[in-house]
């Protein structure tokens, strides 16, 4: 069994980017018009968003590599 861990990772990065962009836009809108947080807090939030991006990307890549093939095999056998 030959598993290519990072095959399709670019597509996963694309999906994660489009999942997080609305959250970033929503936050920036409220930051400029309502919250007006200090720069240090804003920097901490952006660090968290960066870590969220990579965490979600690696998690979804693991799902694509590990769980989806197993689910397809179970579905084929049961079907």
VMD Tcl script that draws the C-alpha trace (Angstrom):
set ca {
  {0.00 0.00 0.00}
  {1.54 3.26 -1.16}
  {0.12 6.29 0.69}
  {1.00 9.75 -0.57}
  {0.43 11.96 2.46}
  {0.52 15.38 0.78}
  {-1.23 14.45 -2.45}
  {-3.99 17.01 -3.02}
  {-2.79 19.27 -0.19}
  {-2.99 22.34 -2.44}
  {-6.71 21.74 -2.90}
  {-7.15 21.40 0.86}
  {-5.35 24.72 1.39}
  {-7.71 26.29 -1.15}
  {-10.77 24.92 0.69}
  {-9.52 26.10 4.08}
  {-8.77 29.55 2.70}
  {-12.30 29.95 1.40}
  {-13.72 28.62 4.67}
  {-11.83 31.17 6.79}
  {-12.05 34.27 4.57}
  {-15.67 35.09 5.58}
  {-14.68 34.89 9.25}
  {-11.74 37.19 8.66}
  {-13.88 39.72 6.76}
  {-16.56 39.59 9.47}
  {-13.96 40.15 12.20}
  {-12.23 43.00 10.34}
  {-15.56 44.74 9.78}
  {-16.33 44.65 13.49}
  {-12.75 45.58 14.39}
  {-12.86 48.77 12.34}
  {-16.41 49.84 13.20}
  {-17.23 48.42 16.64}
  {-14.48 46.69 18.61}
  {-11.39 48.85 18.00}
  {-9.13 46.44 19.88}
  {-5.54 47.44 20.68}
  {-2.83 46.32 18.29}
  {-1.43 43.69 20.70}
  {-4.83 41.94 20.95}
  {-5.27 42.21 17.19}
  {-1.87 40.60 16.66}
  {-2.82 37.74 19.02}
  {-6.05 37.18 17.09}
  {-4.19 37.04 13.78}
  {-1.70 34.56 15.24}
  {-4.66 32.43 16.29}
  {-6.17 32.65 12.82}
  {-2.85 31.57 11.32}
  {-2.68 28.55 13.64}
  {-6.34 27.79 12.92}
  {-5.65 27.84 9.20}
  {-2.79 25.33 9.42}
  {-4.51 23.17 12.02}
  {-7.63 22.86 9.91}
  {-5.57 22.22 6.77}
  {-3.59 19.38 8.35}
  {-6.71 17.92 9.95}
  {-8.59 17.85 6.65}
  {-5.58 16.39 4.86}
  {-5.52 13.62 7.46}
  {-9.20 12.99 6.87}
  {-8.64 12.78 3.11}
  {-5.69 10.41 3.51}
  {-6.99 8.23 6.34}
  {-10.74 8.26 6.81}
  {-12.10 8.74 3.30}
  {-10.42 5.66 1.77}
  {-11.59 3.56 4.73}
  {-15.13 4.93 4.34}
  {-15.11 4.19 0.64}
  {-14.05 0.59 1.28}
  {-16.74 0.10 3.95}
  {-19.32 1.65 1.62}
  {-18.26 -0.60 -1.24}
  {-18.46 -3.71 0.92}
  {-21.85 -2.81 2.45}
  {-23.27 -1.61 -0.86}
}
mol new
graphics top color blue
foreach p $ca { graphics top sphere $p radius 0.5 }
foreach p [lrange $ca 0 end-1] q [lrange $ca 1 end] { graphics top cylinder $p $q radius 0.2 }
display resetview
